[in-house]
Amino acid sequence: MTELDSFDISILNLLQADNFTPQRDIGDKIGLSAAAVQRRVKRLTDTGFIISNTSVLNSQKLGNLITICVTVAMENEKIESIDEAKSLFKSCPEVQQCYYVTGDTDFILIVVVPSMHYYEQLCRRLFFANPNIKRFRSFIATDLIKIGSTITLDHLRAPRSK
């Protein structure tokens, strides 16, 4: 892992809070020039610490979209079958998040769709048409309490000496 210093951690925290923050403002807040911030952001991107620049959308403003948590158990857990499922879920635009997990289920998906009819059609394509899907369970979100992808970086900061 590439070492992150306190400037890098501060930049990552500020960008997670608001990715539109101008680099000169970031520099002013942490004591670096805009050019130094720009070089660090490029390095953080090139080394894979920053993997995407996205906006979190308000599903209620977009027509009260339905968020569904889905657990998926595979019939066959051979690596080729798991890789096929990963590829299938990754390529599906309705799947916002996909986790390959341990326990009684193999995958947990976060799916966002405009209607239950749409979800039924998606289930037919993703699950019912796939002979390697043993079972799936759907959990409909009735309220979205917290949405985001912020990662706490406190564990990266060096402990302060007394």
Secondary structure, DSSP 4 states (H G I P E B T S, - for coil): -----HHHHHHHHHHHH-TT--HHHHHHHHT--HHHHHHHHHHHHHTTS---------TTTTT-PEEEEEEEEES---HHHHHHHHHHHHH-TTEEEEEE-SSS-SEEEEEEES-HHHHHHHHIIIIIT-TTEEEEEEEE-S-----------GGGSPPPP-
